[in-house]
Amino acid sequence: MKKITFFIVSVICITACNNEIVIDQKKEISESYSIELRMPEATKVSVYSEATESECTIDSIWVLEFDKGTAKLKNYELVKSGITNNGYATQLLPKLSFKPDNGNLIICIANCDTIKQLDNNLKESDINNYFSPSSVHKYYVEGEALPMYGKFTWATLRYTCEMTRAVAKIQIQMGTGVSDVTGNFKAENVSYNIFNHGDGGFIQPNNNLGIAKTSLGFSSTATLHLLQNDAAGINKTVYLYEYPTGATDVFGNPVNKEDFAINRQHIILEKNDGTNPATYYYRLDFYNNNADTFFHTKRNHHYLFTINKVRSEGYTSLKEAQDNPGSNIEYEVEIKDNSQSITSNGQYAIVTSVDTAYVPIGTIVTDYTIATAKYVIPQGLGVPTTNTITVHPGTMTLGTNSITKLNTSYGNINVNTTDASFTEGVITFTLGNITHRLPVKAK
């Protein structure tokens, strides 16, 4: 059996962009009917998790106003230029040509083509019949503007729309101190392709999780590379449409979510070390080892695969690797809820609801809730003996109603401060041999 072991972390929300700039233009926004766009806070998975400028770039954006009485389209505008701070986490649209009425629904659709002429019969439920993501490759790569969707209700002094991306972010990296029996499984000679990915998707969230392929067989993305590969001009990130990996194969045939199927969406790693035989192949499935099921790729999720062990050479042909189950995966940790920060050694994980916590500046707090935290442990694996929560500096302590150790469900992290001049500290979670640090700042 050809084996390679992978550690996977899936975290909700593709991360927000670098250098977030908060725009303080309340008066100007109110007077000009502009809309402020915000992408979600940065989600920390690893040093690679910060989003690039292109992940926050808007080439064009439709602003649609729906009448609260009729629920039909009342006004709309296509904005292609004049966006302040385009490419950052907070942006400001230029003045709209119309002033929305209070209580009306506003929908913003970025980097997406219309597939039908807009008319006043359009309702919110019809969005996917009028708009569609439009990648020329049937997926997106680094540097391309990603399709985004957001909505809010227009109200006095409320003009902020949170945008979410309609695609999933996929990356693969080498772990720290990889155990490799082959001796040459390195970022510079390993590449990969994703096969059987969905060839279309929806701009508005849809319970069907995108449009599955029906007849294209083993088509794939272009060649991609591991994050540690420093060669110029290579692609290390791909963005896929939502895809019901766990429910059907590539031809739309129903498959039990627990069963391996050759025609599922999957990744093939290719190692070429320049010797004879030169190439070995490894299959990687989108598989949740905790639940023993194959999982969907979902919008606005970041899937980071980390290679920690290579136990033997791979298969010598692509077909052989594709035709065999994913025995090359040892386990997977998927965070499905609104968790923002995770540390994992692959066997278990520490999860906190935020990557940075805050207390009010210039005041003393008592039993103040700053975050929630829990652990994730695969079924059948015992809880490590070491399970502690410590606080630094001494001017900050855990509150009376705070948890003092992690559990399987979220518990509140509450703190006390004894000094109104407190500026920053850190809460350290230790579980077995992993440590997770939660910075705490006065703001």
Summary of the structure (lengths in Angstrom):
residues: 443
radius of gyration: 23.6
end to end distance: 54.8
largest distance: 71.2
contacts: 1430
relative contact order: 0.14
helix: 6%
strand: 40%
